[in-house]
């Protein structure tokens, strides 16, 4: 075993959630951050209607994605598999 393998062999042994649950939470966090940033992008594009529309569209898409993820997380919690 190499030194690199030795120093990382125990990463991930202790889990507080299943991988798919961690994936959902991680992705939700990333998408919430994106929605938050779009407000600034929209403000920065105030003089460019086409670019402003692009950021507004992306923001709405992300809000839909956030909603879908939250529903999926809620479903997993209700089914006691979270």
Beta strands, then each sheet from edge to edge (+ up, - down):
end
